[in-house]
């Protein structure tokens, strides 16, 4: 990736993040484009489809055994 392409991606990323931060309703296309630009910048345009895992799942407290004392 050339310096010019990287600069263009950074400018587009700034525009998209400004749209997201200033919008009342965030367009899902903008979020997907932001993720795609970030992955392209991180990998040097090798892979545009990185999967981000940013949330940690929480353990369920659901009762699965329905005995009399509800253990």
C-alpha positions in Angstrom: 0.0 0.0 0.0 1.4 3.4 -1.0 1.5 6.4 1.3 -1.1 8.1 -0.8 -3.5 5.2 -0.5 -2.9 5.1 3.2 -3.6 8.8 3.5 -6.8 8.5 1.5 -8.0 5.7 3.8 -7.2 7.7 6.9 -9.1 10.7 5.5 -12.1 8.5 4.7 -11.9 7.0 8.2 -12.0 10.4 9.7 -15.1 11.3 7.6 -16.9 8.1 8.6 -16.1 8.5 12.3 -17.3 12.1 12.2 -20.6 11.0 10.6 -21.0 8.3 13.3 -20.2 10.6 16.2 -22.5 13.4 14.9 -25.5 11.3 13.8 -28.6 10.7 15.7 -29.1 7.3 14.1 -25.9 5.5 13.0 -26.0 3.9 9.6 -24.8 0.2 9.7 -23.0 0.8 6.4 -20.8 3.4 8.1 -19.9 1.0 10.9 -19.0 -1.8 8.4 -17.0 0.7 6.3 -15.1 1.8 9.4 -14.3 -1.8 10.3 -13.1 -2.5 6.7 -10.9 0.6 6.6 -9.3 -0.3 10.0 -8.6 -3.8 8.9 -7.1 -2.6 5.6 -4.8 -0.1 7.5 -3.7 -2.8 10.0 -2.9 -5.5 7.4 -1.6 -3.2 4.7 -4.5 -3.9 2.4 -3.9 -7.6 2.5 -7.2 -8.5 4.2 -10.2 -6.3 4.4 -12.4 -8.7 6.3 -11.0 -9.1 9.8 -13.4 -10.2 12.4 -13.3 -8.0 15.5 -14.2 -9.6 18.9 -14.5 -6.6 21.2 -17.2 -7.8 23.5 -16.8 -10.4 26.2 -19.6 -12.8 26.7 -21.2 -13.1 30.1 -21.9 -16.2 31.9 -25.6 -17.2 32.1 -27.3 -17.4 35.4 -30.2 -19.3 34.0 -31.7 -22.1 36.1 -31.6 -25.3 34.1 -32.7 -27.8 36.7 -36.2 -27.4 37.9 -36.2 -29.4 41.1 -38.2 -28.5 44.2 -35.5 -26.5 45.8 -34.3 -24.8 42.6 -30.6 -25.6 42.9 
